[in-house]
Amino acid sequence: MRIAIRAVIGAGLLAGALLLITAVPQAAPVRVAEFAADCPASHRAPDDPIVYPGRPGNSHLHEFFGNRTTDADSTFKSLRRAKTTCKPRADRSAYWVPVLLDGEGEPIDVLEATFYYVSSHEKRRELRLWPPGLRVVAGYDFGPPGGAARWSCRGSGIPSDRSIPRCPEGTPLELLLNFPDCWDGERRDSEDHHEHMAYSVAGRCPKSHPVEVPGLRYKLLYDSLGGADVSLSIGADEATLAHGDFFDAWKRPALRHRVRDCLVKRVKCGPDGKPV
């Protein structure tokens, strides 16, 4: 009798559990205006198609991500025709930063490279795409308060800083780089490669750069704990002044879809452009 009762009770509990499971609604999309592109490192070269176009070897050594063909002669058309390391494949853009060097001057590998497209604008429904082939440099001594580039130690809880820290064991060095999210509405580039863009303040663009466009954030994880011996390939005198370059080559339909369905609707999306 006890066995039968237990069986009935067990069956009842199982049925109840099944009812609870079927009654649980699907999780709502995370309310963050963001989509991502995962773009592992592609190659290194002393080229810069934004600052030194058509002049191979004139730049300091760069780490290139995404487009596999980026060099001094790259153009919007050449990038659009080339292959990419990115997921999604619709992102043929070129991303690059100075190479991080160890104490012996050897390049340090980037373990992860994720590029986040975001928006903190008050009126996201007015968000527009930047012009095809936009070129922009972020970093150095221009950018938002505190600088556009920050170093940190992943998982350590140590506040980010403009200087390269020495990270505790198990917390690799990470670079965070923020690009501007306001455009002047006219130029794809400018003489200093950043004057045509500006940063929003409290969700609003300045009158000089009234067009709201997606912001871009680099998040690079290095095979290093940082420290005083680590430097950037731009030279010892500027070893901690990180910067980065972006040369757009997105396929427009894919970019438009992500801006509309992720940024405007304030949904966190993955590389496939779908909610995560």
N, C-alpha and C positions, 0 to 999 in steps of 0.2 A: 504493500500500500504506500509506504513512504517513497519507494522508488517511483511509483506511478505519479504521486503528488509532485515529486521533484521534477519529473519529466514534464508535467503540465506547466509547473511554474517556470521551468527553463524555457519551454516553448513560448510561454507568454512574454518572458523577458526578452527573448530573441525577437519576437514579433514587434514588441515595443521599441526595441533598439532599431529595427529596420524602419519602423514608422518615423522615428526621430531622424534617422539618416536621410530618408526620402523627403523629410519636411525641411531639412536645412537648405536655405536658399543659396544660390551661387554668390561667391564673394564679389562685392562691387569693385570696379576698377579703382586703383590707387589714384587719388586726386592730386597728381603732380603733373605739371605741364612739361613733359620730357619724352624724347625718344633717343635711341642710342645707335651708334655704329661701332662694331668691334673691328679694329683694323690693325692687325699685327704689323710689326716692323717689316719693311720690305728690303731696304738697302741703305748704304751710307755713301756719301759723296761730298766733295767740297764745292757744291753747286747751290745756287739759290735763284730760281726763275722769277722771283719777285724783285729782289734787291739787285741782283746781277744777271738780268736776262741776257742770253746769248754770250755769256762770258764764263765758260766752264773753268773750274778750278780757282776762281777768284774769291770764293767764300771760305769761311771756316768749315770744318767738317760737320755735316748734318746727318741726323737720323730721320729717314723718310718712312712714312706710314701710308697705307692705302694704295694709291696708284703705284704700279710697279715700274713705270718708265720715267718718273719725275727726274728731270735734270735741268741744266741751265737753259736748254732750248724748248722747254715745255710750253705749250699753249693750251688754251681751252679746248681746241679741236683735237690736239694730240692726246690730251688726257682723256677725253671722252671716248677715243678709239681704243684705249689701252685696257689691260686687265688690272685687277685690284686685289688686295688682300682682304678687303672689307667684307663684312656681312652687315648689310645687304650688298649684293653685287651691283645694285643700282647706284651705289656711291662710288664714283670713280675719282673723287676728290684727292688732292695731295695735301698731306699734313706733314709738317716737319719741325724739329727742334734741334738745338746744338747737341752734339754727342756728349754724354757724360763719360768722363775718363777717371781711371783709378790712379793711384799714386805713381805708377810707372808709365802713365800716359796711354794705357790700353783702354779701348772702348768697353763700356759696361752695357750688358744686354738689357733691353726692356722686356720684362716678363709678360706684362699685360698693357694693352693700349686701348682705351675706350674713349670715344668721343661723343659727348652728350649735347644734344640740341635742346634748349630750354627756353622758357619765357616766364618772366615775372611781371609783364606789362599789365597795367590795370584794365586796358581794353583789348583783350586778346583777339576779339573778333575783327579788329582792324589790322591784325598781323599780316604782313606781306612777305613774299619771297624776295630775297635779294636778287640782283640781276645775274644772269648766267655768267660764270667766269669771275665772280667777285674775288678780289685778292686783298688780304689784310694781314698785318703783323700785330701781335699783341705781346706786351711785356715791357722790359726795360723800366724807364722811369715814368711811363704814362699808363693810365688805366684808372680803375676805381680807387678810393681811399684804401691804403694798405697794399696797393700794388696788384697787378693782374696775375702774377705768378707767386705761388706759395709752395713751400716744401713741407712735408710731414712724414710721419712714420706710421704706416698703416696698422691700425689696431692698438696703438700705444696710448692714446688719449693725450699725447703731447700736442699742445697748440701748434698750428702751422705757422711758418715764418718765412721771410724772404731769404734767409740764410740756410744753407744746407746743414741739417743737424747730424749728430751722431746718434743713430737709432739703437734702441735696445735689441738684444738678440730676439729673433722671431718676428720683428716688426720692420719689414723692408722699407726702403726709402721710396717716397711717392711725390710726384710733381702734379700740382693742380694749376691749371692755366685758364683764365677766363677771357673770352673775347667780347668785344662790344656788341650791343643789340639794337643800335639805332643807326640809321643810314641817312645820308644827305639827300638821297633821292635822285642823284645825278651821276656820280662817278663809280666806276668799278674798281678804281685804284686812285692813289694820290701820290704826290712827290715823296712824302715821308711814309707812305703806305699805311697810315692810320688816320690821317686827317679827315678822310671821307666817312669815318665811322665815329661813334661816340657811345658812352655807357649811359643807360637809363638810371635815373635816381628816383627811388620810391615808386617804381613802376611807370615812370613817365620819361619820355624822350625830350631832350632840349630842343628849342625852336630852331637851332641851327641844323639839327639832324632829326627832322620830324617823323621819318618813316620807321615804324616799328617792325623789326625783323627778328628771326630767331637768334638767341645767343648761342654761343658754342663754348664748351668746356672740355679741355684735355684732362685726362686722368691717366697718368703713366706710372707703372710700378716697375722699379728697377731691381736688378739682381745685386743689391748693395745695401749696406747699412749706413752709407754716407760717411761723414766725418771730415776732418780737416784736409785729408789727402785727396779727397774727391774734388774734381773741378769740371768745368764745361769747356768745350773746344773753342769758345770765343776768346779765350785768353785769361791769364792769371789775374789781370786787373779787374776783370768783370766776371769772375768765376761763379758768383752767386746770383747774378742778374739774369735769370732765365727768361726766355722768350719763345715764341712759336709763330709759325706761318701757316696760312690756310689759303688754298687755291681751289675754288669751287669747281666741281665737275659732276655734280649730281644729275641724274636723269630727272627732268622736271616733274613728270607725273608722279614718281615715287616720292619726291620731296614734297610736292603739293599735298599728296595724300596724308603724309605724316604730320605736316603742319596743321592741316584741317582736322584730322581725327585724333591727334595726340595733344598738340599745343593749344589750339583754339578750344577744344573740349576739356582741357585740363585733365589729361589721362596719361599715366606713365606707360610708355610703350617700349618694347624691346627692339632688337635689330630688325625683326620681321615687320615692324610697324603695327603690331597688335598689342593690346593691353597685357600687362604682366601682373 
